[in-house]
């Protein structure tokens, strides 16, 4: 019985597939859809982590919140210590900024008979967030301050109507001219850690 031998040059086949990948609209559409799904999932998880973070929850509690994070030694709260205006919603601003991100057109890389699509994600970076949340009286971003440190805890007075009424942006906190207590603010990882986790999930 005669035998038929069929040989495939897999290297050439793979090279041909890779070469056509840049022109294959259906393949590009499928790959892009997968990348967009991954980005949406990562963004949902980012917002979920942000919303459940102790710092977020305390600041959302407003000027009358309890110092649940312990960053102020259990005294007052972050909202009035930082000096937000009573009617302000600083957390919603950050939440909206974190939600801004999109995929750019992919770069197609061909090597060794394979093809790789690389998508660049354009959105909020830590430096952009710091720039958007800068407060004049702090001299820096309050997000940055949460992580690097906030001065003035020794002069911080909270919820004393004899001194605070009418003199406070938040309505419940004010800075005394003299030091009235010891101790200091405890820096903690916050927005930097959230963005780092977000980027890891995309990779």
Protein Blocks (a to p, Z undefined) as FASTA:
>chain_A
ZZddddddfklmmmmmmmmmmmmmklmmmmmmmmmmmmmmmmmmmmmmmmmpmklmmmmn
ommbccfkomnnopajfklmnopafkbcfklmmmmmmmgccddddddddeehiacddddd
ddddfklmmmmmccfklopafklmmmnopehklmpcghiaklmgopafnlpaccdfbdfb
ecddddddfklmmmmmmmmmmZZ
